[in-house]
Amino acid sequence: MSDYKCLLYEVKDAVATLTLNRPERLNALGDTLREDLHAAVLRASQDGDVRAVVLTGAGKAFCAGGDVKAMNEAKEGRAERPLAEKVAPLRDRVLLALRDAPKPVIAAVNGAAAGAGMNLALGCDIRLASTAAKFTQAFVKRGLHPDWGGTYFLPRLVGMAKACELVFTGDVIDAQEALRLGLVNAVYPPEELMRATYELAKKLAAGPPVAIRLAKRALYHSEAADLRAALEFETFAQNVCFETEDAREGIRAFVEKRAPLFRGR
C-alpha cells in the first residue's frame, strides 16, 4: 500500500485497486501522482495475478483535475516545463496505459471529477458513480484547453453537440445527469459504491482473461475501423480464443451444466 507517495495500491481477489491519495488537494494531479498512477497501471497490467483494475479516489473527491495551485506557483516562478512534457506529456502516457491495459479498468467515481479528473474517469472502460459525484469540464473556467483526452472521449460518449456544450460552458452535472448522458454505467449511494464496484470487478476477474483482453482491444479498434476491418479482427480474436484451455473449459461447463472455472490459459 505504501509503494507510492501519492497513490495506494492493493491487490485482493485478483482485483488491483489504485486509489489516488492526495485527499488534502482533492486528489489533484500534482506532486508525484501522475508518475505514481502511470507506474501503478503498468504494474497491474503486467501482474498475472490481476484480472481487473479499480481506480478511485481517497477522501471526498475522485480527482479535482490539474493542481491549479501548483500551476499558479509555476506561472509566478516562470518555471519552464521540460520539452518532453510538451511533446509527449505523462498524462498522455497514463491514458494510453489505461487503454492498452489487458484487463478491464473500472472507475469508481466517489466524488468530484473535474477537468482532467473527469477525463481520467472517461479513459477507463467502465464508470460507476456515487450519488455524491459531480462532473465538469472545468478547463474553460481557467482559460485552458481540455486535455487528458476530453476532446476524444466526450463526443464519443455524449455526441458532438453535447460535448461542445459541456466543454464550452464548464457546467457541472450531477451523477444522475451523467447516467442519463451515458457517461457512467450506474449510480449508487456513497456507502454502496465500492461494494458494487468490487462485485462487478470480481465478476470480470472470474471471466476468461484472454477473451476479455481481446474483446477490449476489438471494441476500441472498431471505433476507428470500418465493418470489414472490425469483422477481420473478430475472426482473428475468435481463432485465438478457440484454441485456449478456457474455451474448452467454457464449452465443457455448458454441456455439464456447471459454472466454468477460467484459468487464463
N, C-alpha and C positions, 0 to 999 in steps of 0.2 A: 504493500500500500504506500510505502514511502520512497519508492524508486524515483519519483519525480518531484520537483519543487512545487509545481502548481497543478498537479493532477494526481488523482488517486486511481490505482489500477488494481483490480481484483478479478480473479477467475474462480468461478464456482459453478458446478453442474454444466460444464462445457460452455459457459457464458462469460465473456470478459466484459466487465463494467469499467468504463472510462468516465470518471467524474471530474469535470472542470472544477478546480479547487482554489478560486480566489473570491470567496464569498464577500469579503470586505470591499471588493470592487465589482460586485455582481458578476463575477467570472468574466470580466472584460479580458480581451485577448492581448494582454500585455505581459510584462516580465518574461518568464520562460514558458508561458502557457502554450504558445504556438509550437515551439520546439518540442515540448513535452507531449502535446497531442499528436504531432507527426510521428514521433518515436513510438508512442503507445499504439497507434493504428497499425504501423508496420509490425510491431511486436505481436499484436493479436492476429494479424494476417498470417504470420509465419508460424504461429503456435498450432501444432497439430491437435492439441487437446481443446482448442477453442473452435466452436462451431457457430457461434452467434456473438454479436457485439452490441452492447448497450452504451449509449452516450447520454449523459445527463449532467446537471449542474449541482454544486453544493449550495446549501442555503436557499434563499427565496427566489433566485433567478436561475434561468438556464444559461444565458450568456448575453451580456449587455452590449456585445459588439466590440468595436475597437476601443482601446483605452484612451479616451479623449483627454484625460488629464496628462497622460504621458505624451500624447500628440502636442498638447499645448506647451509642455516643458521643452519638447524637441524644437518646436517652432520658435519659442522665445530664445532658446540657446542656439538657434540656427544650425542644429545638428544635421549633418548630411547622411542620407541613407546610403548604404553600400550599393554599388552598381548591380550586384547580383540580386538584391532585393527589388530593384527597379525593373529588372528584366524577367526574372523568374522568382517571384516572391514566395516565401514559405507558405503563405495562405493558399496559393495555388497547389503546392505540393501536398498539403493536407487534404484538400478536396479530391485531388487525383488519387491519393492513397485510399480515401473512403470509397471512391468509385471502383478502384481496382481491387479492393479487398475481396478475397474469395469467399467471404462469409457475409450473411445479411447483417446490416447495421440498423439498429432501431434507435431513434432519438426519443428520449423520454423528456418532453419539454415541461419542466416543473414550474416555470415562472416566465419572467420577461425574456423574450428572444428578439433583440433589437439589432437592426443593421446587419453587421457581419454575423451576429448571433442567430438571427433569423435564417440567414443564408447557410450557415453551418448546419442548421437543422434540416434545411431543404436538401442539402447534399447527402443526407442519409437516405437509406432505402425506404424506411417506414417511419412515420412520426405518430407518437401518441402524446396527448397533451393533458395537462391538468386544467381544471376549470379556472385556475389562477393564472394560466398562461396568457401572455399578450404578445402580439407580433407587430413589428413595424419596420418598414424600410426607411430608417431614420436618417440616412445619408444626406438627403436634401436639407434637413434641418441644420446641418453643419456646413452646408455649401460644398458637399463632397459627392462624388460619383459612386454608385453601387459597386461593390466588389464582393469577394468570396462567392462568386458565381450567381449573384442575384439576377443579372440580365439573362442568364441561361436557364436557371431553374424556374423562376417565377412565371414567365409566359407559358412554359410547358405545362405548368400545373393549373393556372387560372385563366389562360388565354391572354392575348396581347393587350386588349383594351383594359382589362382589369389590372394587369401588371403595370401598364402605364400609369393608371390612377394611383396605385399604391406607391410606386417609385416617385412620381412627380409630387405627391402630396405629403408622403411620410406619415399618413394617417395610421393610428393604432387600431388594430382589430383584436377582438377577444377570441377565446378558444372556440366558441360556438360558430362565430363567423368564419374562422379558419376551417372548421369542419365543413361548413356549408360550401366553401370555395374549393374544397378538396386539398387544402394544404396539410391537413392532418387526417389520419385514418380513424381516430376515435378520441373521445374526450372522457375523462374520469375525474371524480372528486380527488382533491390532493392526496388524501390518505389512501386512495386505492390505485394511484398511478403506477407506482413501482411494482405492486403486486401484479397488476395487469400486464405491465411490461415484461416482467420475468416469466409470466405464464406464456406469453407469446414467444419470448426468446427461447424458452425451453422446448416449446413445440417445434420451432425451427431447428434447434440444435438436435432434436431427435430425428430429423429428416435425413435423407441421403445427401451427404456433403458434395459429392461430385455433381449430382444432378442439380442441386441448388446453385452451386458455383457457376455451372454452365448456363442455367436459366437466367441468373442475374446478368451474365455477360450478354446473353441473347436479347434480353429485354432492352438494355441500354444500347446495344448495337442496332436494334431495329429503329431507334429514334432517328437515326441519320441514314437508314438504308431503305431501298425500295423493296417491294414484296419479294422479288426474285432472290435478292441478297439475304433477306430475312429467312426465307424458306431454305436456302442453301446452308445457312448457319444452323438452323434447326436440325437439318439432316445430319450435319457433322456432329452436333452435340448428342443427338439421339444415338448415333452409331457408337460414340464413346461410351455413353451410359449403358447401352445394351450389353456391353462386354464386361461390366463391373459385377463384382460379387453382390453389391447392393441391389442391382436389378434382379439377379437370380433370387435373392432373399425376398424382395418385394413381390415377385410373381409367385414364389412358393408360398409365402404367407397368405396371399389372396386365396390360393387354391385350398390351403389348410385352414382358412377362416380364423386367422390369428393376426395379432399386431406384428408388423415387421420389426426387426432389430438391425438397424443400419450401422455399419462399421467404417464407412468411408473408404471402402476398397472396391 
